[in-house]
Structure formats: structure tokens, C-alpha cells
């Protein structure tokens, strides 16, 4: 099988399918300027036979327990019945106490967990701490598995592990891994780049290392699907309390060398998802209006470059604020906008406003990463029969999802992992103490529309920014989790909330600067323009 994990016939079939879809759209006529599209997603097919072969090799290296595993497939049960591969059932039973729901992953779960060594020690009644079987990494901080794949976060204590950085950090080094059978098809000029790692070439022939969006990433394919290991770091000299990327390299390599099959289960293959025109309300709103995607306030982009038009609604979601009206408007450059103010229509895109964060879609490679949303002001003491409190504007879950958030994180991320989506939604500026008290922490399952907090002004401390919600979207690609513009996604969600279609106003974007490779910004964002640390993505 080719490195990408697809047969030539399958690649040819998908190419023809996409070509026919494009011809169909052309035949139907040009897309209206204010129409939205859903994303195109490629489904990769996991090669479970190859996964079972690797598992057999790993288990057979532990002679005391090798005979316990049944690697002969059972022909008497349906192909996608878990019992068809009994060794996987046995492995999931060993791993599930540490990685809840691991059998829900549709692809082989690679983790720094040596199940064979653990079983041998358990047989000798002396298993010891779990870190002994995880290359000195602590028990998993976050683990999520589902039909699209899995994600996990581990940490390494300062000074733990031979050959690791000797400098003392304020917190353990976090290593994140995602394996996915779904990859979003985005026109990414920086995608697919990187350099090989000589020390890992024998283990991962197609592995490439690169620094992107504040993370050093190691992307590779195995069993026909995509995996990415990443560590947040500074692409510069070491600084107090911040890990430099060159210091992260040995930690990542230790993690990669320790990866073994920890579980997963063969399921019916996922299907490609073709881009299509998004359904929108037919009724027209008399109030709601919005400027085009990419139409940011002039001269507010990095080095005064413009925004990036993006017609994609990356998911059909519930709007993140509980009630309308709400307003997507700049919170850093509001005084430059000639419209009525921060709580008025029309909405205006602020995804590519100048920040020191890397964003591939924005000119020069730097931008805001998301959109700022302001709740309506209290115009009356009572609204909808309830007392109006400007500090209690509810923020809600946009989808049924799993929460990704450690107790000290300033951001809460919701992850959707299904047969048709692998996507993340990040919320910022809610008070971390309030989030902790409400249990918005790693592993929590929330339902669409459930209240998860209130619009606040937290940035490193209370009153660190204006009262607003920062909301952004990340999709999984072969480069890992990548920020994409959430503007059209929010417009679409708001239309469903108010049950009426908005009106696009303002000039059409005649063109936009194409994103270039990242460069170190000369005009770092001013303190009042910052949104906090880069992210918790992987």
C-alpha cells in the first residue's frame, strides 16, 4: 500500500468523483456571492491487518504473556463484529481502565503505553506506577476516542526521563497526539511541508517535523491513516517558563519511540464528505446584516494586509451565545470602525486582525485565530421575564461534544468526533475558576445548547480584556489541528438561531493577499490587542 495508505484504484475513484461533482456545480451555474458551502472531507481507510501484525510483534516481545493473545481471526462472526479480532478485544480490556472508551476508536490507537510490559509486571504482582510503562510520561491528562479516531494529551515532569531537558519549567511538558481517519481538504499552501528526522527514520519512514502555529509537530502515516504528535513551544531562544522548540525535540522523540498499539476496533469504513451548498432560512431578517467574509477593518491586518474571504461553514452548529441579538465585531480596533459601535449590525469579520499568532489563511501568516463576539447590552431591567444582568450572558455548547480543558487553562475546547466530522471549537475569556466550579474539565460530555459559562473579560486575570467571547474553529488535516475562519460558520449558526436569513452588505472582496510562509512578526501585538497564549491545540 502507498505511504498515504490508499490504493491507486481508490485514489482514481475519488478523483473522478470530485471531478464529476465539480462539473455538476459548473453546470448548475455560478455560486451566488452570499451562499455558503460545507467543507470537503477525505475519509482514510485503516488497514487493520497491518495493525494486527504490529500488535503481534509487540506482544511477542514479551514471552511470558505472548501465548495469552489470540491472533487468529474468527471467521464464524461478521467481519465488523469485535469478536472477529479477539486480540484487539483482549488489548482493549487491558487498556480501557487507563484510556476510557479506547474501543470506540475506528483506527489503531498509538500511545506511549507498553501493554505487554504492564501485563508481565501484573502477572508478577508488582506492576508499580503507570509511568514505568509509559516512558516516564504521567497518566493521560485527556483521552477521547470515537469513529473519526482519537486524541490524547500526556505530560512529562521536569527532570523525568534520561536525556530530557535539564532546565526547570513552571509546569510539565505537554505532548499531544491525534490519529484521524478524516482529514479536511483545505487549500493550504503551507501544508505537507517539513523535514525528516534521522533518528526516527527507521520507525516512521514518511515522518516530517515542522514548526507551525506555535507547535513543533511530527506528522506521519501508519496503517493508512494520519497521526500527528505536537508540543507547544517558542520558535526562538529559551525564555523563562516557556519551552523553546529545540528543547521540545528530545521530548517528542522520546514520545514517538515509545508509541505502541494500545487499542481501537475495526469498524465499517468512513465515507468521503463532499462539499455542498449549506441550507439557510428562507425568511429574511429585517435587522441582521453582515459584511463579507474577509472584509476586516482597513489596515488592521498584519502589516496592514487585508482579510481572507472564506465561504465555508465548517460545521452546522448552535450559536455559542444563548440569546440574540449578538454581534461579531472587533474588540481591539473598534474605534477604527465607522459603524455604530461594538453592539450593532452589521457584523464584521476580525479573523485576520493583527496578532502575533500564526494563522495560515491570513496575509503574512499571522492573525487573530478566531472571532470576537459581543452580547447585546441590557436596554431594560427585565428581558424575557428575567432580570437582565450584563455579567450573566450565557455561553452554550455549540454541539454535543467532549470538553478538552485542564484546570488551569484559560480556554475551553469542545471536540466533535463522529463518522462525518473531526472538529474543535474553542471558547476564551470565561473565568477559569468559574469553569472549574462548573466542571468544564477534561472528559466532560456536554450537549448542544447546554450552558457552559457566561461572557466575561478574563485574560490572565479578571478585567484583562473587554466583555466578550473569543470563539474559534480547528479542523484536522495531515498537518494536525489547523485554525480556519469561523466567520461564515457563525453567520450560518446565527441565522438558525433567529430563524431568518441575514443580508450581506458592503463591498465585495475583489481579491485577497495569498498567505505566505510564516515569518517572525516585526510589529508584535500591543498588550490591548492580545488574546492570550497561542492555544491548547495539537
N, C-alpha and C positions, 0 to 999 in steps of 0.2 A: 504494500500500500504506500502511496506517496507520502512525503512528510506532512502534508496538510491533512492526511487521513481520509481522503476521498478517492474513489476510483475515477478513472478517466471517463467512464460512461456516465457516472453521476454528475461530474462537473459539466459534461456536454449537455446533459439533460437540463440542469439548472440554467445554463447559458441560454439554451433555446427557449425555456420557459420565460426567462426575464426578457428576452428579445421579443417574444410574442406579446408579453404584457405591455412593453413599450410601444409596439406597433398599434395595439388596441387603443392606448391612450392618444396616440397621434391621430388615429382615425376618428376619434371622438371630438377632436378639436383641441385648441389650446386651453390650458387650465386658467380659470379666472384668477385675477390678481389677488383676490382676498380669500381664495379657497385654501384649505389646509389638507395636508397629507399625513398618513400614518407612516411609521418607519418601515424599512425593509430589513428583514432579519434572516440570516442564514442559519439553518439547523445542521449541526455536525453530527455524525453517527459514531457512537462509541463502539470500539472494537473490543468486545468483552472477552473474546478468545485470547487476544493478546494480554488483556488484563489478568486473566486466569493463569496464563503462562508465567507472568511476572510474579504473581502471588505464590504459585507453586515453588518457584526458585527461592523466594524469600522465606517461605515456611520450611522448605527442605534444608535450609542452612542451620536449622535448629533441630538436631537429630532426636532429641527427647520427645518432641511433640509432633514431629513431621507425620507420623502414622495416624494422628488423630483426625486429620483433614481428609475429606472425600472429594477428590478432584475429578472423578469420572462423572460426566453429565448424566442425569437421569432422563432417559428417553420416554418414560411412561407418563410424564406430566407435560402440560402445554409449555411451549417454548418460553413464554414470558412469565411463567409461574416461578416464584423464587426458588422452589424446590428443585428446579432444573439444574441449578448450580449450587449444590449443597455446601461447597467450600465457602461460598460467599455468605450463606446463611450462618455458618459457623463463625466466620470472621466478624460479621455484624453483631453477633451475640457477645463477642469479646469486646468490641469497640464501643458499643452503644452506651454502656454506663459512663463513659467519658465524653462521648460525642453524640448527644441526644438526637435521635432521628436520622442517624447516618444512612440507614437503609433507604431513605427517601431519595437519595441522590441517584440520578439516572446515569451517572458515569463513575468510573473508579475514583474513589476519594484518596488523594495523595496527601499524607500528613507525616510529620516527623514522629511517628509512633511505631515502634517495633513490637508488633503484636506477638511474634514468635518469642522474642526475648522475655516479654512480660509473662507469657504462658509458662515458659520454662521456670521462671522465678516463682511463679504462683504454685507450680507443682512442688517446688522445694519449700513452700510455706514461708518464703522470705521475699515478697515482691518489692518492698521498700517504696520510696517516693516515686510518683509517676514521672518526675523529671528524669529519672535514671533511664527511662525507655523513650525519652523524647529529646535526646541530645542536649540535655540540661535546660531545655525550654520548659517554662511553667505550664501547668494545666491550661487548657484552651480558655481564652477570655470570651470568645464569641464563636459560635458554630451554627451555621444554617445550611440545611440540605433540602433539595426539592427537585422537581422534574427537570429544571434547567441546569442543575449542577450544585455546587456548594461554595461557601466562603467560610474562612476561619481566621482568627487572629490569635497569635501566640506572643509571649514576651520572654525576654532573656534578661535576667538580673545583672546589674553592673558587676563585672568581675567573674561572672559564671562562664564556664567553658574555656578550655585551653585554646590559646591563640586569639582570643577575643580582645576588643579594645580595652585598654587599661584605664582610660580616662573615666572618671566618675560622673554619671549623668544624674539629673534630677529625678528621672524615672526610668524604668526598664525600657529596653529597645523593643519596639513592637514590630512583628513580622506578620504580614498578611498574605493569604493565598486564596485565589479563586480558581476553580475549574468550571468551565461552562461549555455546554453543547449548543448554546445560542450566542451568536455574535452579530452585533448591529452593523449594518452596511452604511458607513458614513464616508463621505468624500474627504478623507483626512490626508492632507499632503505630508504630514509628519509620521503617518502610520507605517508600521512594518520596518522601521529603521532600528539600528542597534549594532552592537559588536559582539562577537563570540567571546566566551570565557574559556581560556585554555584549560584551566583546572577542572572544568565541568564538561568538556567536550565529549568524553567517553560516555558519560551518563546521559547527556542531553545534546545530541548532535546538532539540533536546529536551534538551540538556546541563543537568545540575544539579550544583551544588557544595555540599558539606556536610562537616562535621567529625564523624567517628564512630569510636569505639573507638581513639582515638589517631592517626587518619589524616585528612588532608584528602583527600576523594575527589571525582572528577569522573566521573559516570555518564552514559552516553548510549547510544543505539541506532543502529546503522548496518547496512545490508544485512539487516535483520530480526532481528539478534541483539544481545546485550548486551555492552557494554565498560565497564570501569572503570579509571581511572588514579588512583593514590594515592601519597601521600608521608607517612611517619610524621613527626609534628610535635607541638609543645605548643600547646594552645589557650590561650595566655597570653602574657605578655611574653617576649622572648628571654632565654634563660639560657645560661650558659657551656656550650659543647659540645652544646647542644640547639637544634634548629631550631624557631623559632616558626612556627605555621601561616601567619601573614601573610607571613613571609619565604619560605614554600614556594610561595605563589601564583604568582609570576612564573616559577619553575622549572617548575611543572606546565603553565602556559600555553605556555611555550616548547616543551615536550614535545608538547603537543596540537597546536600549529600545525605541527609537523614530521611528524606521522603520515602515512604513505603505505602503500599496499598493498605488502607485501614478499613475499607468497606465500600458500600454502594450496592446497587442492584440493577440488573438488566431490565429495561422496560421497553415498551414499544417506541420505535424511533420518533423523534420530533419532526415536524414538518416546517419547511421554509415558510416565512410570512411575507407576502408581497405587499408593497406599498399601495395604498388606496386613498381615495378622497374621503375625508372624515365627514360623517353625518353631523349636521348642525341644525339648531332650531329653525323652523320656517318663519315663525313670528319675528317681527323686527322690534328691537328695543327702541323706545323713544329717547332714552338717556345715554345708554352705554355706547361709547365710541373709543377707538384706539388708533394710534398711529402705527404705520407698518413695522413689521419686524426689521430690526437693524437700524431704525431711524432714532438714533440716540441724540441727545442734546449736542449741538455742534461743538467741536473742539474738546469734548470730554473723553474721547478715546485715547489710548496710549499714543503718545507723540502726535496728538490731535487727529488721529486717524478715525474713520467712521466706524459704524457698526457692521454687523454681518447678517444680511437677510437669511432667514431660515424658515421655510413654510411647514416644517414638520411638527406635528403634535405627537410627541414621543410616547404618550400614553393617554388613555381616556381615564381621567381621574376626577375625584371630587375636589372642588376648590379648597385650598388649605385654610381659609378663614371661614368660620361658621356662618357668618351672615354677610349679605350685601347691604349697602354698597361697600366696595373696597377698591383700592387704587394702586396699580403698579406704576410707581413713579420713582425718580431718583431721590435718594436721601443724602447724597453728597454734593450734588450740583444743582439742587433745586432752585437756587437763586438765579441760575442762568436760563431757566425755562420761563418763557414769556406767558405761559398759561396761568390759570387762576391760582394754583397752589398745589401742595402735596396731596390734598384730598379732593380732587376734582377730576372729571373726564376732560380730554381723552387720556387714556393710558399712554405711557411712553416706555419703550424698551430701554433697559440700562445694563444689559448683559455685558456689553463691551466697554463700559466706562473704565477709565484708567485705574488700575490697581497693580500691585506687584505680584499678582497671581498669574501663573501660566494658564492660558486658555487658547487652544489651537484654532478655534474659529475666529478669533479676533485679530485685527491687524497688528503685526509685530509679535503676535503670540502671547499678549498679556491682556487681561480683562478682569471682570468682576466675578465671574463664575456663575452668577445667578441673577435673580431679580429681587428688588426690594418692593415690599407690599405694605401699604399703609391702610389701617382700618379707618372707617368713617368716624368723624368727630361726633361727640354727643351734642345733638342740636336740641334735645329735650330731656327733661329729668327722667322720663319714662319712655321706653321703646318696647313695643310689642307686649305691653302689660308688665314689663320688668324694669327695674331701676337701671338706668344707663350709667355704667361705670367705665370710663375710658381705659382703666387699667385691667379690665376683665373681658377684653375682646377675645373670644375663644378661638384657639387654633385647633384644627381637627386633622385626623389621619386622612390622607388622600386616597388610600386603598387599604384593603386587608393586607397586612404585611408584618414582617418581623422587625423589631427595633434593634438597631446597632448603636449602642452608646454605653461607654464606661462612665462611672460615677463622676469623674472629674471633667468630662467632655462638655464643651460649650455648645455642641451641636448634637442634634438627634437625627439619625438617618433611618428611614424605613426602606426595607428591601423586599421587592416582589420577586418571587422565584416560582415560575409556573411553566407550563408546556409552551407558552407563546411569548413570555416576557422574562427578562433578567435585567431589572432596572432598580435604581435607587433614587430616593427623594430626601434631600437634606434640609432641615429647619435650623435656623440660627437666631440668636439673641433672646431666647427664652431663658429664664433664670435657672442655672443648674441645680440649685438647692430645691427649687420647686419641682423640677423634673425628677430628682431623686425621690422626693417625698411622694410623688405620684407613681413611682415605679416605672418610669420611662427609661428602662435599662436593657442591657444586652439580653436578648432572648424573649422579651415580652412580645406577645402577639396582640396587635391592635386591629380593629375593624374599621372599615371605611366610614367616615363621619364621626368616629369616636373622638371626644375632646382629649387632647394630649398636652395642653398648656394654654397660655394666654400671650397675646402680643406684648412684648416687653422691650427693654432697652439695655440688655446685658451684653457687654463686650469687655471681658477680663474682670469687670466689676459692674455693679448696678449703675445705671445712668452713664454707661460708657459710650452710648450711641443714642440715636433718636428712637422713638417708639415705633418700631416696625418689625416685620418679619422678613428675613432673607430666606429665599427658597430657591433650591437648585436641583438639577437632574443629572444623574450619571448613568450611562449605559455601558454594557460590557462589549469590548472589542478585543481583537488579538493583542492590543497594547494594554489591556486591562480596563479599569473603570475610567471613563473619559467624560469630562463635563461637556454638555451640549446645551444650547439655548432653550430655556424653559418658557420663553415668552409666548409662543403660539400655544403650547400646552396649557398655559394659564388662561389665555383668551378663550380657548375652547372649553375649559372647565368652568369658567365664569359664565359663559353663555348657557351652559346646562344648569348652573345654579339659579340664574334669573329666568331661565326658560325662554330666552329670546336671543336673537342674533344681533351682535354688535355691528357698528358701522365703522369701516376703516376710513380714516381721514388723513389729510396731509399729503405731501408729495410722495410719489412712488420712488423707490430707490433705483436710480439709473444704473448703479453698479456699486461694487464694494471692493475694497482692497483685499487681495488674497492673503491668507495668513502665511507668515514666513516662519522659518525655524526660530526657536526661542533665543533671545539674547538677553543679557543682564540689563534690566531697565536702568537708564541714567536718571530718570525722574521718578524715584520711588514714591509710592503714595504717601500723602501727608497723613498725620495721625487721624484727622477727622474724616478721612476717606477710606480708612481701613475697615475690613470686615472681620478681622481676627486672623488666627493662624490658618494656613492653607487649607487643611481638611483632615478628615479621618478616612479618606478613601483608600482603596487598594486596587 
